C-alpha cells in the first residue's frame, strides 16, 4: 500500500483545455498537444505551484470517454493577461480545497500499481470518514525541482476532499 497525505490548496486560477478521450494513449497525445501550446509564447509560472494538472472528470476507458482536463496554474494577478495570450484555453478558478494524495515521484506505474494507489486512497478515505469532492481525481506534475530534458517530473495522484 502507498502512504497517503493531505494538503490544503488555496483558490487558484487555471488555464485549461477539456477533451473527451477513450484511452490512455489519447490522453497522452492530448497532454503533448497541451504542452505544445506553451512552447512559442511566454509561459505562466507560479512559485510553488504545480507545472501541470491532469484532472479526470470521468472514467477513461473504451466504454467511457472521460472527459479529462489539462490545466496550468497562473497567478491571479496575471490570469487575464495569460488568458489573452492563450485564447485556445479556458481561464477558470478552482476553489480552495483539501486533497488526499499519494506522492509517486518519477515512477511509471503499471495497471496493478495504479490499483494499489487507488486502494490506498480509498482505504484512507474510509478510515478517516472523508469523501471525494466533485473536483475530479488528478495527477499533479510538479516542477520543483525544475524539469530538465534529462529528468522526469515528480507526480502526485490526488483526490480533492469534500
C-alpha positions in Angstrom: 0.0 0.0 0.0 1.0 3.6 -0.5 1.3 6.3 2.1 -1.5 8.9 1.9 -1.0 12.5 3.0 -3.2 15.6 2.8 -2.7 19.2 1.8 -4.7 22.3 1.6 -4.7 24.2 -1.6 -5.7 27.9 -1.9 -8.2 29.2 -4.5 -6.3 29.4 -7.8 -6.6 30.4 -11.4 -6.1 27.8 -14.1 -5.7 27.9 -17.9 -7.4 24.7 -19.0 -8.4 22.6 -22.0 -11.0 19.9 -21.8 -11.3 16.9 -24.1 -13.2 13.6 -24.3 -10.7 10.7 -24.6 -11.3 6.9 -24.7 -7.9 5.6 -23.5 -4.6 6.5 -22.0 -3.0 6.7 -25.5 -5.4 9.5 -26.4 -4.8 11.2 -23.0 -1.1 11.2 -23.6 -1.5 12.6 -27.1 -3.8 15.3 -25.7 -1.2 16.1 -23.0 1.5 16.6 -25.7 -0.7 18.9 -27.6 -1.5 20.9 -24.5 2.2 21.3 -23.6 3.0 22.3 -27.2 0.7 25.3 -26.8 3.2 26.8 -24.3 6.3 26.4 -26.4 6.2 29.6 -28.5 4.6 32.1 -26.1 5.5 33.4 -22.6 5.0 30.6 -20.1 3.0 31.3 -16.9 4.9 30.4 -13.8 3.6 30.5 -10.3 6.2 29.9 -7.5 5.4 26.7 -5.6 2.6 25.7 -8.0 2.5 22.5 -10.0 3.7 22.6 -13.5 0.6 20.8 -14.9 -2.5 19.2 -13.6 -4.5 16.4 -15.4 -8.0 16.2 -14.0 -10.1 13.1 -14.6 -13.8 14.2 -14.7 -14.9 10.7 -15.5 -13.5 7.2 -16.3 -11.3 6.9 -19.3 -12.0 3.6 -21.0 -13.4 2.1 -24.2 -16.8 2.4 -22.6 -16.4 5.9 -21.2 -14.7 8.9 -22.7 -13.8 10.9 -19.6 -13.6 13.8 -20.1 -10.1 14.8 -18.9 -8.8 18.4 -18.5 -5.3 19.6 -18.6 -4.6 22.7 -16.6 -1.8 25.1 -15.9 -1.9 27.3 -12.8 -1.4 31.0 -13.3 -1.2 33.8 -10.7 -4.5 35.6 -10.1 -2.8 38.9 -10.8 -1.7 37.8 -14.3 -4.6 35.4 -15.1 -6.3 37.7 -17.6 -3.0 38.6 -19.3 -2.1 35.0 -19.8 -5.7 34.1 -20.9 -5.4 36.7 -23.7 -2.1 35.1 -24.8 -3.7 31.6 -24.9 -7.2 32.1 -26.5 -7.5 28.4 -27.2 -7.5 27.8 -23.4 -10.2 28.5 -20.9 -9.5 30.5 -17.8 -11.3 29.3 -14.7 -10.8 29.4 -11.0 -10.8 26.4 -8.7 -12.0 26.9 -5.1 -9.7 26.4 -2.1 -9.9 22.7 -1.0 -8.1 19.9 0.8 -6.9 16.9 -1.0 -5.6 13.5 -0.1 -2.6 12.4 -2.2 0.0 9.8 -2.9 3.4 11.0 -3.9 4.6 8.8 -6.8 7.9 10.6 -7.5 9.2 9.9 -11.0 7.8 6.4 -11.0 5.9 5.0 -14.0 3.2 2.7 -12.6 1.7 -0.4 -14.1 -2.0 -1.1 -14.0 -1.7 -3.2 -10.9 0.3 -0.5 -9.1 -2.4 2.1 -10.1 -4.9 -0.2 -8.5 -2.9 -0.2 -5.2 -2.7 3.6 -5.3 -6.5 3.8 -5.7 -7.0 1.2 -2.9 -4.7 3.2 -0.6 -6.7 6.4 -1.1 -10.0 4.5 -0.8 -8.9 2.8 2.4 -7.6 6.1 3.9 -10.8 7.9 3.0 -12.9 5.2 4.6 -10.8 5.2 7.8 -10.8 9.0 8.0 -14.5 9.3 7.1 -13.7 11.6 4.2 -15.4 11.7 0.9 -14.1 12.9 -2.5 -15.5 16.2 -3.8 -16.7 16.7 -7.4 -13.5 18.5 -8.4 -12.2 15.3 -10.1 -9.3 13.0 -9.3 -6.0 14.3 -10.7 -2.4 13.8 -11.5 -0.3 16.7 -10.4 3.0 17.1 -12.3 5.4 19.1 -10.0 8.0 21.5 -11.4 10.1 21.7 -8.3 13.0 20.9 -8.8 12.8 22.3 -12.4 12.2 19.8 -15.1 15.2 19.3 -17.5 15.4 17.4 -20.8 17.0 14.5 -18.9 14.6 14.4 -16.0 11.0 13.4 -15.4 8.6 15.4 -13.4 7.6 14.4 -9.9 4.0 13.2 -9.8 1.3 13.1 -7.2 -2.1 11.3 -7.6 -4.6 13.3 -5.6 -8.3 13.3 -4.8 -9.9 16.5 -3.6 -12.0 16.1 -0.5 -15.4 17.5 0.4 
